[in-house]
Amino acid sequence: MDAFVAGSRGRPALSFLCPKISLFSPPSHSWFRWLVGAPRVLPPFTVAAVLRPIHGDHDAIDLPREADEIRGLLPRGFDIIGVLLVGGEGSDADVTRALEQARALRELLFGVAASHGLVGGHMDAATGEIRFVVSESGWTNSVEGSVVTWEDEPGRLLWEKGCLLRCELLLKLPLYLRPDVNSGKC
């Protein structure tokens, strides 16, 4: 798995293409953030966008209604790759709960278990430090991650890795000028 190579000592790495401020602002009634990626196109555990839950509060999210909303928002090829809790205690139970929420939402969205790894994490709102675990598809055990990176040029990575068709098209446009009636020239 490529994500394990990026991390230190064979541990997975989490990469964000969205700005860090998107995790904090505007203030939300929920601690949850859905992590959106494109696991078939982008490198594993690469977060392209972060969504806030619409239905429920930080204690109880209405997953069936949330799945209906997200199903309409996600473009084809994008998927929920995890959940990040912002604030709270940051205990192991919180991180495990985030991973279970990601699994449950994924099953509601697509009716099957995830065919890719899922991320469950916690972000300390004061320091911005992220602690996360990764669970491979079908596995019940999880591996704690060690490296979090924020891409400097996220657009470049999306164009290089995520673009299915890229072309330049030369257009030759005819130029029409209105003849100047007074001078007799075109």
VOVOTOR-489388 format. One record per residue (C-alpha): residue number from 1; x, y, z. Coordinates in nm, 3 decimals. Example, Ala and Ser with C-alpha at 12.3 -4.5 7.8 and 13.67 -1.06 7.14 Angstrom:
% VOVOTOR-489388
pt n->1, X->1.230, Y->-0.450, Z->0.780 $
pt n->2, X->1.367, Y->-0.106, Z->0.714 $
% end
This chain:
% VOVOTOR-489388
pt n->1, X->0.000, Y->0.000, Z->0.000 $
pt n->2, X->0.142, Y->0.338, Z->-0.108 $
pt n->3, X->0.022, Y->0.529, Z->0.198 $
pt n->4, X->0.235, Y->0.316, Z->0.428 $
pt n->5, X->0.548, Y->0.415, Z->0.237 $
pt n->6, X->0.488, Y->0.784, Z->0.306 $
pt n->7, X->0.457, Y->0.730, Z->0.680 $
pt n->8, X->0.748, Y->0.668, Z->0.911 $
pt n->9, X->0.832, Y->0.310, Z->1.011 $
pt n->10, X->0.567, Y->0.163, Z->0.782 $
pt n->11, X->0.278, Y->0.353, Z->0.940 $
pt n->12, X->0.012, Y->0.511, Z->0.721 $
pt n->13, X->0.011, Y->0.878, Z->0.622 $
pt n->14, X->-0.293, Y->1.102, Z->0.583 $
pt n->15, X->-0.278, Y->1.376, Z->0.321 $
pt n->16, X->-0.516, Y->1.675, Z->0.299 $
pt n->17, X->-0.578, Y->1.861, Z->-0.027 $
pt n->18, X->-0.820, Y->2.100, Z->0.142 $
pt n->19, X->-0.699, Y->2.388, Z->0.361 $
pt n->20, X->-0.673, Y->2.333, Z->0.736 $
pt n->21, X->-0.913, Y->2.619, Z->0.802 $
pt n->22, X->-1.192, Y->2.416, Z->0.637 $
pt n->23, X->-1.191, Y->2.189, Z->0.942 $
pt n->24, X->-1.267, Y->2.477, Z->1.178 $
pt n->25, X->-1.476, Y->2.741, Z->1.007 $
pt n->26, X->-1.759, Y->2.822, Z->1.021 $
pt n->27, X->-1.838, Y->2.689, Z->1.367 $
pt n->28, X->-2.061, Y->2.386, Z->1.351 $
pt n->29, X->-2.302, Y->2.224, Z->1.592 $
pt n->30, X->-2.131, Y->1.892, Z->1.525 $
pt n->31, X->-1.782, Y->1.768, Z->1.605 $
pt n->32, X->-1.789, Y->1.529, Z->1.309 $
pt n->33, X->-1.630, Y->1.601, Z->0.972 $
pt n->34, X->-1.682, Y->1.359, Z->0.684 $
pt n->35, X->-1.356, Y->1.307, Z->0.494 $
pt n->36, X->-1.410, Y->1.282, Z->0.118 $
pt n->37, X->-1.158, Y->1.127, Z->-0.117 $
pt n->38, X->-1.133, Y->0.947, Z->-0.449 $
pt n->39, X->-0.971, Y->0.614, Z->-0.357 $
pt n->40, X->-0.968, Y->0.480, Z->-0.712 $
pt n->41, X->-0.795, Y->0.790, Z->-0.854 $
pt n->42, X->-0.602, Y->0.969, Z->-0.579 $
pt n->43, X->-0.341, Y->0.806, Z->-0.354 $
pt n->44, X->-0.482, Y->0.614, Z->-0.054 $
pt n->45, X->-0.589, Y->0.823, Z->0.246 $
pt n->46, X->-0.587, Y->1.149, Z->0.049 $
pt n->47, X->-0.865, Y->1.383, Z->0.163 $
pt n->48, X->-0.996, Y->1.601, Z->-0.120 $
pt n->49, X->-1.272, Y->1.774, Z->0.079 $
pt n->50, X->-1.428, Y->1.791, Z->0.423 $
pt n->51, X->-1.805, Y->1.796, Z->0.476 $
pt n->52, X->-1.994, Y->1.887, Z->0.791 $
pt n->53, X->-2.297, Y->1.681, Z->0.893 $
pt n->54, X->-2.631, Y->1.840, Z->0.822 $
pt n->55, X->-2.861, Y->1.619, Z->1.031 $
pt n->56, X->-2.814, Y->1.563, Z->1.401 $
pt n->57, X->-2.579, Y->1.702, Z->1.662 $
pt n->58, X->-2.239, Y->1.599, Z->1.796 $
pt n->59, X->-2.386, Y->1.322, Z->2.009 $
pt n->60, X->-2.626, Y->1.164, Z->1.762 $
pt n->61, X->-2.602, Y->1.200, Z->1.387 $
pt n->62, X->-2.899, Y->1.084, Z->1.182 $
pt n->63, X->-2.701, Y->0.856, Z->0.950 $
pt n->64, X->-2.983, Y->0.753, Z->0.710 $
pt n->65, X->-3.075, Y->1.117, Z->0.640 $
pt n->66, X->-2.707, Y->1.211, Z->0.623 $
pt n->67, X->-2.644, Y->0.934, Z->0.368 $
pt n->68, X->-2.930, Y->1.062, Z->0.150 $
pt n->69, X->-2.785, Y->1.415, Z->0.152 $
pt n->70, X->-2.428, Y->1.305, Z->0.084 $
pt n->71, X->-2.533, Y->1.070, Z->-0.196 $
pt n->72, X->-2.658, Y->1.374, Z->-0.387 $
pt n->73, X->-2.349, Y->1.582, Z->-0.312 $
pt n->74, X->-2.071, Y->1.339, Z->-0.403 $
pt n->75, X->-1.960, Y->1.334, Z->-0.767 $
pt n->76, X->-1.903, Y->0.995, Z->-0.923 $
pt n->77, X->-1.570, Y->0.848, Z->-0.815 $
pt n->78, X->-1.563, Y->1.028, Z->-0.481 $
pt n->79, X->-1.635, Y->0.848, Z->-0.158 $
pt n->80, X->-1.640, Y->0.891, Z->0.217 $
pt n->81, X->-1.297, Y->0.771, Z->0.329 $
pt n->82, X->-1.333, Y->0.855, Z->0.696 $
pt n->83, X->-1.452, Y->1.070, Z->0.983 $
pt n->84, X->-1.259, Y->1.327, Z->1.181 $
pt n->85, X->-1.376, Y->1.447, Z->1.523 $
pt n->86, X->-1.281, Y->1.810, Z->1.588 $
pt n->87, X->-1.266, Y->1.896, Z->1.958 $
pt n->88, X->-1.381, Y->1.666, Z->2.234 $
pt n->89, X->-1.158, Y->1.451, Z->2.453 $
pt n->90, X->-0.946, Y->1.275, Z->2.192 $
pt n->91, X->-0.955, Y->0.939, Z->2.365 $
pt n->92, X->-0.908, Y->0.605, Z->2.191 $
pt n->93, X->-1.283, Y->0.553, Z->2.221 $
pt n->94, X->-1.347, Y->0.875, Z->2.022 $
pt n->95, X->-1.114, Y->0.767, Z->1.743 $
pt n->96, X->-1.273, Y->0.420, Z->1.730 $
pt n->97, X->-1.619, Y->0.577, Z->1.728 $
pt n->98, X->-1.518, Y->0.794, Z->1.433 $
pt n->99, X->-1.401, Y->0.487, Z->1.243 $
pt n->100, X->-1.727, Y->0.305, Z->1.316 $
pt n->101, X->-1.929, Y->0.608, Z->1.197 $
pt n->102, X->-1.732, Y->0.605, Z->0.871 $
pt n->103, X->-1.806, Y->0.234, Z->0.822 $
pt n->104, X->-2.175, Y->0.279, Z->0.900 $
pt n->105, X->-2.214, Y->0.576, Z->0.663 $
pt n->106, X->-2.025, Y->0.395, Z->0.387 $
pt n->107, X->-2.258, Y->0.094, Z->0.416 $
pt n->108, X->-2.566, Y->0.320, Z->0.408 $
pt n->109, X->-2.436, Y->0.508, Z->0.103 $
pt n->110, X->-2.342, Y->0.213, Z->-0.113 $
pt n->111, X->-2.499, Y->-0.089, Z->0.056 $
pt n->112, X->-2.168, Y->-0.271, Z->0.086 $
pt n->113, X->-1.865, Y->-0.256, Z->0.309 $
pt n->114, X->-1.583, Y->-0.028, Z->0.200 $
pt n->115, X->-1.359, Y->-0.160, Z->-0.075 $
pt n->116, X->-1.079, Y->0.065, Z->0.047 $
pt n->117, X->-0.926, Y->0.166, Z->0.378 $
pt n->118, X->-1.117, Y->0.393, Z->0.614 $
pt n->119, X->-0.983, Y->0.663, Z->0.845 $
pt n->120, X->-1.105, Y->0.752, Z->1.192 $
pt n->121, X->-0.941, Y->1.046, Z->1.362 $
pt n->122, X->-0.947, Y->1.320, Z->1.621 $
pt n->123, X->-0.824, Y->1.677, Z->1.585 $
pt n->124, X->-0.741, Y->1.888, Z->1.887 $
pt n->125, X->-0.915, Y->2.221, Z->1.824 $
pt n->126, X->-0.658, Y->2.416, Z->2.028 $
pt n->127, X->-0.335, Y->2.282, Z->1.874 $
pt n->128, X->-0.457, Y->2.149, Z->1.539 $
pt n->129, X->-0.282, Y->1.816, Z->1.604 $
pt n->130, X->-0.448, Y->1.520, Z->1.434 $
pt n->131, X->-0.441, Y->1.166, Z->1.570 $
pt n->132, X->-0.587, Y->0.899, Z->1.343 $
pt n->133, X->-0.619, Y->0.527, Z->1.283 $
pt n->134, X->-0.654, Y->0.343, Z->0.954 $
pt n->135, X->-0.853, Y->0.027, Z->0.899 $
pt n->136, X->-0.810, Y->-0.172, Z->0.579 $
pt n->137, X->-1.120, Y->-0.304, Z->0.402 $
pt n->138, X->-1.275, Y->-0.597, Z->0.581 $
pt n->139, X->-1.031, Y->-0.586, Z->0.871 $
pt n->140, X->-1.151, Y->-0.528, Z->1.223 $
pt n->141, X->-0.813, Y->-0.421, Z->1.357 $
pt n->142, X->-0.673, Y->-0.077, Z->1.290 $
pt n->143, X->-0.327, Y->0.076, Z->1.264 $
pt n->144, X->-0.244, Y->0.412, Z->1.420 $
pt n->145, X->-0.117, Y->0.666, Z->1.170 $
pt n->146, X->0.181, Y->0.889, Z->1.226 $
pt n->147, X->0.209, Y->1.148, Z->0.948 $
pt n->148, X->-0.037, Y->1.418, Z->0.843 $
pt n->149, X->0.052, Y->1.636, Z->0.544 $
pt n->150, X->-0.118, Y->1.942, Z->0.400 $
pt n->151, X->-0.055, Y->1.979, Z->0.026 $
pt n->152, X->0.089, Y->2.313, Z->-0.084 $
pt n->153, X->-0.048, Y->2.283, Z->-0.438 $
pt n->154, X->-0.358, Y->2.065, Z->-0.421 $
pt n->155, X->-0.470, Y->2.161, Z->-0.770 $
pt n->156, X->-0.152, Y->2.019, Z->-0.918 $
pt n->157, X->-0.207, Y->1.680, Z->-0.754 $
pt n->158, X->-0.568, Y->1.671, Z->-0.870 $
pt n->159, X->-0.463, Y->1.748, Z->-1.228 $
pt n->160, X->-0.177, Y->1.497, Z->-1.227 $
pt n->161, X->-0.350, Y->1.208, Z->-1.051 $
pt n->162, X->-0.720, Y->1.278, Z->-1.078 $
pt n->163, X->-0.767, Y->1.401, Z->-1.431 $
pt n->164, X->-0.900, Y->1.134, Z->-1.665 $
pt n->165, X->-0.879, Y->1.339, Z->-1.983 $
pt n->166, X->-0.667, Y->1.646, Z->-2.035 $
pt n->167, X->-0.629, Y->1.813, Z->-2.372 $
pt n->168, X->-0.550, Y->2.144, Z->-2.531 $
pt n->169, X->-0.765, Y->2.249, Z->-2.821 $
pt n->170, X->-0.649, Y->2.512, Z->-3.066 $
pt n->171, X->-0.934, Y->2.720, Z->-3.193 $
pt n->172, X->-0.916, Y->2.924, Z->-3.510 $
pt n->173, X->-1.179, Y->3.190, Z->-3.495 $
pt n->174, X->-1.257, Y->3.394, Z->-3.803 $
pt n->175, X->-1.231, Y->3.765, Z->-3.747 $
pt n->176, X->-1.502, Y->3.973, Z->-3.906 $
pt n->177, X->-1.465, Y->4.348, Z->-3.942 $
pt n->178, X->-1.742, Y->4.578, Z->-4.038 $
pt n->179, X->-1.640, Y->4.773, Z->-4.346 $
pt n->180, X->-1.601, Y->5.140, Z->-4.279 $
pt n->181, X->-1.851, Y->5.297, Z->-4.512 $
pt n->182, X->-1.690, Y->5.645, Z->-4.506 $
pt n->183, X->-1.333, Y->5.545, Z->-4.593 $
pt n->184, X->-1.412, Y->5.276, Z->-4.846 $
pt n->185, X->-1.167, Y->5.036, Z->-4.680 $
pt n->186, X->-1.240, Y->4.711, Z->-4.513 $
% end
